[in-house]
Structures are given as C-alpha cells and as structure tokens.
Amino acid sequence: MHKGINRLFTAFLVLLMVAGISCCSAKDADRTLADLVVYGKIFTSEDNQLVEAFAVKDGKYVYVGDRQGVQKYIENGITQVLDYNGKGLVMPSCGNGHAHYSMGYAIQSVGTMVDREASVEDFLTKVVPAAVEKSKANGATSIFGEGWNIMTFQKNMPTRQQLDAICSDIPMYFADEECHKGLVNTICLVRAGIMKEDGTVLRKEIRGGEIVMGEDGTPTGYLKEQAGTYVRSFLDNENLFPVDMAKANMKKIQEQLLSEGYTMYLDGYSSYFFNDNFYEAAQQMDKAGDMHFVLGTAYEMDSWMDVDEVLAKAENAKKYASTRVKTNWIKLFMDGTVETGTGYVDPLYQDGHQGIPNWSEEELTNITRKANDKGLTMHVHVMGNKGVNCIVNALIKGGNKKMRNTLVHVHSAFPSDYKRMADNNIYVTEGMLWHHDTDESRAELSTVLPEGMQEKGYPMKSYFDYGVNMSSHSDYPALSNSPDDPFGIMEIAVTGVYYPENGKPWWKEELLSREQALTALTINVAKQMFIEDERGSIKKGKYADFLLVDKDVLTCPVTEIHTAKPEATYFEGQRVFYGTSIASVDYALYYYNIKDNVAKRIKAFHGKN
C-alpha cells in the first residue's frame, strides 16, 4: 500500500517537474538572448534620434532603445556587454558614395604614386626614372603612374620628347591627381594610333577630350579628359591588372575602409583597366567569406566608346553580383572639372570658352533609357552648372525614378535644378571634403572661373533644403589635398575649413549641421546603394554595422572633429577593426568561446535529464 502511494507520489512529482521544465523551456524559447549589448550615446541616423542601448543577435539588431528595455536580452555567460558611456559616440558605420580605391591600390601595385608636391623637375629627374626602373625590373609591358599636380605642371608641362629621353621602348602613362589629364611618351601615342613613329599625325581629336598639339603640329604628349582614357585603353591592361593582383588589392582596400570606419563603398571606376578582373576578385572574396563591407561597382562608358557594346558588358558584369557585391551601376562623364576649365559652365570662363561636354542631351536621354531598362543605375560625373542642367534634363526625359540615378561631384548647379532633382528622385553624391580652399588658390581661381563662381564651389545644404538625397564621397585617391576619413570630411562640411590650411570658411550658406553631415555619411549612402532596408542606420532588423568613435563628434569643439577615429568597426555584429586603445581581446575568439559555453550547458542539462 505504502509502496503504491509512494509510486503515485513520485509520478506526480515527476509530472510537476516536467511541467515546470516545459513552462520554463517555453518561456526561455520566447526570450531572445543577445550575442552583444552596447550601452552609450548612440546616434542612430534615424531622423537624428539618440538612444541609450541596442542588442545584437546573429549579426542583426534585435532591440534599439533604452537601458531598461535591453535588460531582457542579457544573460551572463551568453551576452557580451559593452558599456561605451562617456567614451565617445556610437553610430552607424559610414559609407563612401564614390571613390577609386580599386584604381588607387592598383597604381601602387603596378606603377607609381606621384607626390602632389613634386615639381616638374622632380618628376622628370626622379619620379619617372624610378618608375621605369621598377617596371622593367618586374618585366612590365606598360609603365603607369598617377598624382601630379595640374596647378603646378600647367606652367611648364612635360613633353613626350622629355619622357622619350627617359624611356622610349615601353608605353608610359602618368595621370594627374584628378585622373582627368595624362602625360604619355611617343610609343604610347603610336600604339593608340594617334601618330606614327616618324611623327605623322593620324588623329587630332578624340571625342570628349583634347590631344594637345605643339607648335610643330604634333602631339605634345599631354592629353585632356577622354583623350586620355582612349590612349590608356591601348596599354597592356590585362598584364597591368590581372585577377590575382585585384584580389591582393581587395584585402588592402578592406583594411583601409574598416580602419577609417567605412563598411559601404561604391567604386566609381570598376572597369578602369578595361576588364572585369576587379568584379571577379570581389565576388571570389565574398564567396570565401572574407568580405566585411558592401561593395558597389560601376562599369565605365566613355564618349568614344560604342554605347550598346558597353551596356552589354555592364549587364553581363551582373553575373559577378553576390551577397555583398552589388553590380548595378553604369558610370559616365558628362564633363570635366571646373577648376581646370573642362567643366561645362554658364556663364563662360573668363577666357571665353565653355568647357568640354562629352554627350548631347539627346544622347544622354537615350543612354539613360537603355541603362535603366537593363536595371543599371546612372552614375554620372558632372561638375559645371550647364552640365548639371543637361544631365538632369536627360534623366527626367529618359530615366526611371525608381533607379535613383545619381550625379557625382557637382561643383555648381542652377538653383532651379535642385527642385527638379528632388521631384524626379535624382540623387547626388557630393565632395563634402572639397568645401575648402586656401586663400592663395582661391585668388588664383578667381582669375579663371566664370562670373559668380569665384566664391562658390560644391553645394551641400541646398540638397537637404530641397529634399535631395545627398551622400558623401571622398573620390580617393583624387583627394585634392583633402582627407579621406569620415571625420576629416565631416569637419570640412561643418566648418568650410580644412585644418592644415591657411584659409577662411568657404561658402558659409552651404555648410551642414553635424547631424546632416553624419546623415550624408551613413543612411544616405545606404539609400544611394539600395541597401537602406538592411544597413546605414541603427534600427531593429538591420545588420549591426556600427562604429565606436573615440570622440563625441556631435558635441566636441568643432575644430576637433577631424581628430576623431574609430576605436572599433563592427560589420554584421562582428568586430572587424579595433584601434590601439581597444583592449586586444579578440572578439571573434570571445564570441565563439561563449557559444562553446552555451553548447556545454545545453549538453549538461540534457545529460542530467
């Protein structure tokens, strides 16, 4: 009797225990335990909102709000808790809406970076000879370089004959710091069909550019705008930039991006070497699980090229798209640069010329229609106000608003075009870093620039005022003596001054607030790249791409913003860069140790039951 009662009692206790365990299990199942919780002053880039905490699970934000609300996501031994209060600012990681890291690192690999301060004498006696020696030692079939300063060189431009005296048997091409001009030797012109070895001139014009002629009626070796890209296309580009080199450069690009706080980047010149090798390298890197940023690529179309052929190549390049590689942009040049007189402007430059428009409005309209129909977004380099007006007309006539066709750089615009951009969902990626100049350089430009443009440059605030999506870019390596990092750029956008220069604030009416500058560096880049539903702000459901910044750039003295740096960069919840002030504990190791501990606890629980 007693044994039977004991058995019943024991069974009842077991049922109670099982029921209790089931209830607890159900309760635990409803509870999300975060991998990481961060406290701090957090700028979300969601309508300038500030919050106190967020929680990350499996690489995405599962909670964004206050300290109290985040508590339910924390469990000791499972959740890493990072308290960044009083140490700086937590914010979304940044984006770069147009740059050329691919080209910049390739030049360092295959050629020579020319110091911007180098004189013509230094160029001819030191830089070029060293480049030739390096190239020949490596068995190169082309010599390549970039970086000479147009403002210095135009007073005494080197000639092909001077370059021939250094090297006459291998084609050489040296681009200026903006990559809009080129210096070449004779054999380079011969290979491109511009002239014969005996000096006979075969071509005097290339559409969209200028082959500068000397007093003897032959090319001097100085090429402007798309005359340069045409001649450069005849270099041995496949050997200059093979896939293996592109892959090696991708790792270096990523290191620089993450160290500066970028995890989004749209490459403005992805077919710079007239092949798909950069695309292929990026895809391989992502598929290997080694890519810790989102890359956008743009296929270049120059005005001397066959439009339909390039569009077909750009469409074909979509085969390289992957999770973090986006391939849906076509890049073209509307004009050159205003500062060097090739931007398309109205009124005219003071010497009476108007610049170099590469396309007619009708051609641009047709290209836009064809590109958008193929799912390619227009990414258009344009500087002068007349050029802006022309491309805006074309994007309105031929474009699809959903494609977010984008203007790049924009030195000046007619006021009436701002509203037209906004009404037709035309985006802008702007050189916020160029909103400065020295007093000396400004005085020099005032003798060249059209009436009314001497004290004006790159507009910024007007885009915000009219509701145009404006993102920030650095145009690396064409920095024009400006910073590449987000906080150096931010300070210029807010102050109109670059701290090392002796200059007065430039065009104060177009300066941004700190919040606007951060918006242009974060969520607006994500929108430009069609990834705003996944990235660009700190919001529940998005990937946890964020920065721990060592200074509160929202409140610190405005002249100290440029000193701010990322102490850590996170991508999809994982720390992918940390500065020297961060404890050298490997987060990935910590993360997987936590996972191992959880696995052991689960195994122990089942072992007991």
C-alpha positions in Angstrom: 0.0 0.0 0.0 2.7 2.4 1.0 4.8 1.4 -2.0 1.8 2.1 -4.3 1.3 5.5 -2.7 5.0 6.3 -3.0 5.0 5.3 -6.6 1.9 7.6 -7.3 3.5 10.5 -5.4 6.8 10.1 -7.2 5.0 10.0 -10.6 3.1 13.2 -9.5 6.3 14.9 -8.6 7.9 13.9 -11.9 4.8 15.3 -13.8 5.1 18.6 -11.9 8.9 18.8 -12.7 8.3 18.0 -16.3 5.5 20.6 -16.5 7.8 23.1 -14.8 10.6 22.4 -17.1 8.3 22.7 -20.1 7.0 26.0 -18.9 10.5 27.3 -18.3 11.5 26.0 -21.7 8.6 27.7 -23.4 9.3 30.9 -21.5 13.0 30.7 -22.5 12.1 29.9 -26.1 10.2 33.2 -26.3 13.1 35.1 -24.9 15.8 36.4 -27.3 19.2 36.3 -25.8 21.6 38.8 -27.5 25.1 38.0 -28.5 26.1 41.6 -27.8 24.6 44.5 -26.0 26.0 48.0 -26.3 25.4 51.0 -24.0 26.4 54.5 -24.8 25.4 57.7 -26.5 24.1 56.2 -29.8 23.3 58.2 -32.9 21.0 56.0 -35.0 20.8 58.0 -38.3 17.1 57.6 -38.0 15.8 61.2 -38.0 18.7 62.2 -35.8 17.5 60.0 -33.0 19.7 59.3 -30.0 19.2 56.1 -27.9 20.9 54.5 -24.9 21.4 50.9 -25.9 20.9 48.2 -28.5 21.1 44.4 -28.7 22.6 42.3 -31.4 21.7 38.7 -32.3 23.1 36.7 -35.2 24.6 39.9 -36.8 21.4 42.0 -36.6 19.8 44.5 -34.2 17.0 42.9 -32.2 16.5 45.8 -29.9 17.2 49.6 -30.1 16.1 51.8 -27.2 16.9 52.5 -23.6 18.9 50.7 -20.9 15.9 49.3 -19.1 14.4 47.8 -22.2 17.6 46.0 -23.3 17.9 44.1 -20.0 15.8 41.2 -21.1 18.2 40.4 -23.9 21.1 39.9 -21.5 22.3 36.7 -19.8 25.6 36.2 -18.0 27.9 33.9 -19.9 26.0 34.3 -23.1 25.8 38.0 -23.9 28.8 40.3 -24.3 28.0 43.6 -22.7 30.0 46.7 -23.9 29.5 49.9 -21.9 30.7 52.9 -24.0 29.1 55.6 -22.0 31.4 58.6 -21.5 34.0 57.4 -24.0 32.7 58.9 -27.3 29.9 58.2 -29.7 28.3 55.0 -31.0 27.0 55.4 -34.6 26.3 53.5 -37.8 29.4 52.7 -39.8 30.0 55.0 -42.7 29.7 54.8 -46.5 31.7 56.3 -49.3 29.4 57.1 -52.2 32.1 57.4 -54.9 35.8 56.6 -54.7 38.5 54.7 -56.6 40.3 52.5 -54.1 40.5 49.8 -56.7 42.4 52.2 -59.0 44.5 53.7 -56.2 45.8 50.4 -54.9 46.3 49.1 -58.4 48.5 52.1 -59.2 50.6 51.4 -56.1 50.9 47.8 -57.2 51.6 48.2 -60.9 53.0 51.7 -61.1 54.0 54.9 -59.2 52.1 57.3 -57.0 53.4 60.8 -57.7 53.7 63.2 -54.7 51.3 66.1 -55.2 54.1 68.4 -54.1 56.5 67.1 -56.7 57.9 69.7 -59.1 58.2 69.2 -62.9 62.0 68.8 -62.4 61.5 66.2 -59.7 59.0 64.4 -61.9 61.5 64.2 -64.8 64.7 63.5 -62.9 63.4 61.3 -60.1 59.8 60.0 -60.3 59.7 58.8 -63.9 63.2 57.2 -63.9 62.4 55.3 -60.8 59.1 54.2 -62.2 60.8 53.0 -65.4 63.4 51.1 -63.4 60.7 49.4 -61.2 58.6 48.5 -64.2 61.5 47.0 -66.2 62.8 45.1 -63.2 59.3 43.5 -62.9 59.1 42.7 -66.6 56.2 45.1 -67.2 55.0 45.9 -70.7 53.5 49.2 -69.6 54.5 52.0 -67.2 51.8 53.6 -65.1 51.6 56.4 -62.6 49.2 59.0 -61.0 49.3 62.1 -58.9 51.0 65.1 -60.5 49.5 68.5 -59.7 47.9 70.2 -62.6 48.2 73.6 -60.9 52.0 73.2 -60.7 52.6 71.4 -64.0 50.5 73.5 -66.3 53.1 76.3 -66.1 55.8 74.0 -67.5 54.1 70.9 -68.9 56.4 68.0 -69.6 56.5 66.8 -73.2 56.6 63.4 -74.9 60.1 64.1 -76.1 61.3 64.6 -72.5 59.6 61.3 -71.5 61.1 59.6 -74.5 64.6 60.6 -73.3 63.9 58.6 -70.2 62.1 55.7 -71.8 61.1 55.3 -75.4 60.6 51.5 -75.8 57.7 50.9 -73.3 54.4 52.9 -73.4 54.1 55.1 -70.3 51.0 56.9 -68.9 51.0 59.3 -66.0 47.7 60.6 -64.8 47.3 63.8 -62.8 45.9 63.8 -59.3 42.3 64.1 -60.5 42.9 61.4 -63.2 41.4 63.8 -65.8 44.7 64.5 -67.6 47.6 62.3 -68.8 51.2 62.6 -69.9 52.5 60.0 -72.3 55.6 59.2 -74.4 55.6 58.8 -78.1 55.3 55.0 -78.3 52.1 55.2 -76.2 50.6 57.6 -78.9 51.8 55.3 -81.6 50.2 52.2 -80.1 46.9 54.2 -79.8 47.0 55.2 -83.5 47.4 58.9 -82.7 50.6 59.2 -84.7 53.3 57.2 -86.5 56.8 56.8 -85.2 58.1 59.2 -87.9 55.9 61.9 -86.5 53.0 61.7 -89.0 49.8 62.7 -87.2 46.9 60.2 -87.7 44.3 61.6 -85.3 43.9 65.1 -83.9 40.7 64.6 -82.0 39.1 62.2 -79.6 35.6 62.8 -78.7 35.2 64.2 -75.1 38.8 65.2 -74.8 41.7 67.0 -76.3 45.0 65.9 -77.8 47.2 68.9 -77.1 49.2 69.9 -80.1 52.6 71.6 -80.1 53.9 74.4 -82.3 55.3 71.8 -84.7 51.8 70.4 -85.3 52.3 67.1 -83.5 51.0 65.9 -80.1 52.9 67.2 -77.1 52.1 64.1 -75.1 49.6 66.0 -72.9 46.0 64.6 -73.0 42.9 66.0 -71.5 39.8 64.2 -70.4 38.7 61.3 -72.5 41.5 61.6 -74.9 43.5 60.2 -72.0 41.1 57.3 -71.4 41.2 56.4 -75.1 45.0 56.3 -75.2 45.2 54.4 -71.9 42.9 51.7 -73.3 45.8 50.6 -75.6 48.1 49.8 -72.7 48.7 46.1 -71.8 45.9 46.3 -69.3 45.4 42.6 -68.7 49.0 42.3 -67.6 48.8 45.5 -65.7 45.9 44.3 -63.6 45.2 40.6 -63.5 42.7 38.9 -61.2 45.4 37.8 -58.7 46.5 41.4 -58.3 42.9 42.5 -57.9 42.4 40.0 -55.1 45.5 41.1 -53.3 44.4 44.7 -53.6 40.9 43.9 -52.3 42.4 42.9 -48.9 44.3 46.2 -48.7 41.2 48.2 -49.7 39.2 46.4 -47.0 41.8 47.2 -44.4 41.8 50.9 -45.2 38.0 51.1 -45.3 37.5 49.4 -42.0 40.2 51.4 -40.3 38.6 54.6 -41.4 35.1 53.5 -40.4 33.6 52.6 -43.8 31.6 49.4 -44.5 29.8 50.7 -47.6 31.6 51.8 -50.7 30.6 52.5 -54.3 33.6 52.1 -56.7 33.3 54.8 -59.4 35.6 53.2 -61.9 35.4 49.4 -61.7 36.5 48.7 -65.2 39.4 51.1 -65.1 41.8 48.6 -66.7 39.2 47.7 -69.4 38.5 44.3 -68.0 36.3 42.6 -65.4 39.1 41.5 -63.0 38.1 43.7 -60.1 34.5 42.3 -60.3 35.7 38.7 -60.3 38.1 39.3 -57.4 35.4 40.9 -55.3 33.0 38.0 -56.0 35.6 35.5 -55.0 36.4 37.4 -51.8 32.8 37.5 -50.8 32.1 33.8 -51.6 35.1 32.9 -49.5 33.6 34.7 -46.5 36.3 37.3 -46.3 34.4 40.4 -47.3 33.5 42.7 -44.4 31.9 45.6 -46.3 29.4 46.1 -49.1 30.8 47.0 -52.5 29.0 48.7 -55.3 30.6 48.6 -58.8 30.2 50.9 -61.8 31.1 50.0 -65.4 32.6 52.9 -67.3 31.3 54.3 -70.5 33.3 57.0 -72.3 32.1 59.1 -75.2 34.5 57.5 -77.7 33.1 54.0 -76.9 30.2 52.1 -78.5 27.2 52.7 -76.2 25.4 49.4 -76.9 28.6 47.4 -76.5 29.4 48.9 -73.1 25.9 48.5 -71.9 26.0 44.8 -72.8 29.3 44.4 -70.9 27.8 46.2 -67.9 24.8 44.0 -68.0 27.0 40.9 -68.3 29.0 42.0 -65.3 25.9 41.4 -63.1 27.0 37.7 -63.1 29.6 38.8 -60.5 26.9 40.0 -58.1 26.9 38.3 -54.7 25.6 38.9 -51.2 28.0 41.9 -50.5 28.8 42.8 -54.1 26.3 45.0 -56.0 26.9 45.4 -59.7 24.1 47.6 -61.0 25.8 50.9 -61.9 27.0 52.5 -65.2 29.5 55.3 -64.9 30.0 58.1 -67.5 31.5 61.5 -67.7 29.2 64.5 -68.5 32.1 66.9 -68.5 35.5 67.6 -66.8 36.4 69.7 -63.8 35.5 73.4 -63.3 38.8 74.3 -61.6 40.8 73.2 -64.6 38.4 74.7 -67.2 36.9 71.5 -68.6 33.6 71.6 -66.6 30.6 72.6 -68.7 29.5 76.0 -67.4 27.3 79.0 -68.0 28.4 81.8 -68.0 31.6 81.2 -69.8 35.1 81.0 -68.3 36.9 84.3 -68.3 38.8 83.4 -71.4 35.6 82.8 -73.3 35.4 79.0 -73.5 32.6 76.8 -72.0 34.2 73.5 -71.1 34.0 70.0 -72.6 30.6 68.4 -72.7 31.0 64.7 -73.6 27.5 64.0 -74.7 24.5 65.8 -76.2 21.3 65.9 -74.1 19.6 63.6 -76.6 22.4 61.0 -76.4 22.2 61.1 -72.6 18.5 60.7 -72.7 18.8 57.6 -74.8 21.6 56.1 -72.8 19.6 56.7 -69.6 16.6 54.9 -71.0 18.6 51.9 -72.2 20.6 51.7 -69.0 17.5 51.9 -66.7 15.7 49.4 -68.8 18.5 46.9 -68.2 18.4 47.6 -64.4 21.5 49.8 -64.5 21.6 53.0 -62.5 23.3 56.0 -64.0 26.3 57.3 -62.0 27.3 60.5 -63.8 30.4 62.6 -63.2 29.3 66.2 -63.7 30.8 69.4 -62.4 29.6 72.5 -64.2 26.1 74.0 -63.8 25.4 73.8 -67.5 26.4 70.1 -67.4 24.2 69.5 -64.4 21.2 71.1 -66.2 21.9 69.0 -69.3 22.1 65.6 -67.4 19.1 66.5 -65.2 17.0 67.1 -68.3 18.2 63.7 -69.7 17.5 61.8 -66.5 14.0 63.3 -66.4 13.2 62.5 -70.0 14.7 59.1 -70.2 15.0 57.8 -66.6 13.0 55.7 -64.2 12.6 57.4 -60.8 13.0 54.1 -59.1 16.5 53.7 -60.4 17.9 56.5 -58.2 20.1 57.9 -61.0 23.0 59.8 -59.4 25.0 62.9 -60.1 28.6 62.8 -58.9 30.7 65.7 -57.6 28.6 68.7 -58.8 30.7 71.8 -58.4 27.8 74.1 -59.2 24.1 74.0 -60.1 21.4 76.4 -61.2 19.1 77.0 -58.2 16.1 75.8 -60.3 17.6 72.4 -60.8 17.6 71.5 -57.1 13.8 71.1 -57.0 13.8 69.2 -60.3 16.3 66.7 -58.8 14.1 66.2 -55.8 10.9 65.9 -57.8 12.4 63.2 -60.0 14.3 61.2 -57.3 17.7 62.1 -58.7 20.4 61.5 -56.1 23.7 63.3 -55.6 27.0 62.1 -54.1 28.9 65.2 -53.2 32.5 66.0 -52.4 31.9 67.4 -49.0 35.7 67.2 -48.4 36.3 69.8 -51.2 34.3 72.5 -49.5 37.5 74.4 -48.6 40.5 76.1 -50.3 43.5 78.2 -49.4 43.2 82.0 -49.8 46.1 81.8 -52.3 44.5 79.2 -54.5 41.1 81.0 -54.3 42.7 84.1 -55.6 44.3 82.2 -58.5 41.0 80.5 -59.4 39.2 83.9 -59.3 41.1 84.9 -62.5 39.8 81.7 -64.3 36.4 80.9 -63.1 33.2 82.3 -64.6 31.4 85.3 -63.1 29.6 84.4 -59.9 31.5 81.2 -59.2 34.7 82.6 -57.7 33.4 82.4 -54.1 31.3 79.3 -54.6 32.1 75.6 -55.1 30.4 72.4 -54.0 26.9 72.9 -52.7 25.7 70.8 -49.8 22.9 72.3 -47.6 20.7 73.1 -50.7 20.3 69.4 -51.2 18.9 68.9 -47.7 16.7 72.0 -48.0 15.1 70.7 -51.2 14.9 67.0 -50.1 17.5 65.6 -52.5 19.3 62.5 -51.2 22.9 63.6 -50.8 25.6 61.2 -49.8 29.3 61.9 -49.1 32.2 60.7 -51.1 36.0 61.0 -50.9 36.9 60.2 -54.5 40.1 58.5 -53.2 42.9 58.8 -54.5 41.8 62.1 -56.2 41.7 63.8 -52.8 43.0 67.2 -54.0 44.9 67.6 -50.7 41.8 66.7 -48.7 41.2 64.0 -46.1 39.7 60.6 -46.9 38.4 59.6 -43.5 34.7 60.4 -42.5 35.5 62.7 -39.6 38.0 64.8 -41.5 35.3 65.1 -44.2 32.7 65.9 -41.6 34.7 68.8 -40.1 35.1 70.4 -43.5 31.4 70.1 -44.3 30.5 71.7 -41.0 33.2 74.5 -40.9 34.2 75.1 -44.5 37.8 74.9 -43.5 40.5 72.2 -43.7 42.5 72.5 -40.5 46.1 72.5 -42.0 45.3 75.2 -44.5 45.5 79.0 -44.1 42.0 79.7 -45.4 38.8 81.4 -44.5 35.5 79.5 -44.3 34.2 78.9 -47.7 30.6 79.4 -48.8 29.0 79.5 -45.3 25.5 79.4 -46.7 26.1 75.8 -47.8 27.6 74.4 -44.6 25.9 71.4 -42.9 24.9 70.7 -39.3 26.7 67.9 -37.6 23.7 65.7 -37.9 23.3 66.4 -41.6 27.0 65.6 -42.2 26.6 62.2 -40.4 23.4 61.5 -42.3 25.2 62.1 -45.6 28.0 59.7 -44.4 25.6 56.9 -43.3 22.0 56.3 -44.2 22.1 58.4 -47.4 25.0 56.3 -48.8 22.9 53.2 -48.0 20.0 54.7 -49.9 22.2 55.5 -52.9 23.3 51.8 -52.9 19.7 50.5 -52.5 20.6 48.8 -49.2 18.8 51.2 -46.7 16.5 48.4 -45.6 19.5 46.4 -44.4 22.1 48.9 -43.4 23.1 52.6 -42.9 21.3 53.2 -39.6 20.9 51.5 -36.2 17.4 50.0 -36.4 15.8 46.8 -35.4 16.1 44.2 -38.1 19.1 45.7 -39.9 22.6 44.4 -39.9 24.6 45.6 -37.0 27.2 47.7 -38.8 28.4 50.3 -36.4 31.4 52.3 -35.0 32.7 53.1 -31.6 34.1 56.6 -32.1 36.7 57.8 -29.6 35.2 61.3 -29.6 31.6 62.6 -29.4 31.6 64.4 -32.8 28.1 65.8 -32.0 29.3 68.0 -29.1 33.1 68.2 -29.1 34.7 71.5 -30.3 34.0 71.8 -34.0 37.7 72.2 -34.8 38.4 68.8 -33.1 36.0 66.7 -35.2 38.8 65.7 -37.6 40.8 64.1 -34.7 38.0 61.5 -34.1 38.8 58.0 -35.1 37.0 54.6 -34.9 38.1 52.7 -31.8 36.3 49.7 -33.4 34.4 49.0 -36.5 31.7 46.3 -36.5 30.2 44.6 -39.5 27.2 42.3 -39.2 27.7 42.2 -35.4 31.4 41.2 -35.6 34.3 43.5 -34.7 36.4 43.7 -37.9 38.7 46.5 -36.8 39.9 47.9 -33.5 42.3 50.7 -32.7 45.1 50.7 -30.3 43.0 52.0 -27.4 40.7 49.0 -27.5 41.8 46.0 -25.4 43.5 43.5 -27.6 41.0 40.8 -26.8 40.0 39.0 -30.0 36.2 39.4 -30.1 35.8 36.5 -32.5 37.5 34.2 -30.1 35.5 35.6 -27.2 32.3 35.2 -29.3 32.9 31.5 -30.1 34.0 30.8 -26.5 30.6 32.0 -25.4 29.0 29.7 -28.0 31.1 26.8 -26.7 30.0 27.5 -23.1 26.3 27.6 -24.1 26.8 24.3 -26.0 28.3 22.7 -22.9 25.5 24.0 -20.7 22.9 22.6 -23.0 24.7 19.2 -23.2 25.0 19.1 -19.4 21.3 19.9 -19.0 20.2 17.0 -21.3 22.7 14.7 -19.7 21.1 15.3 -16.3 17.6 14.9 -17.6 
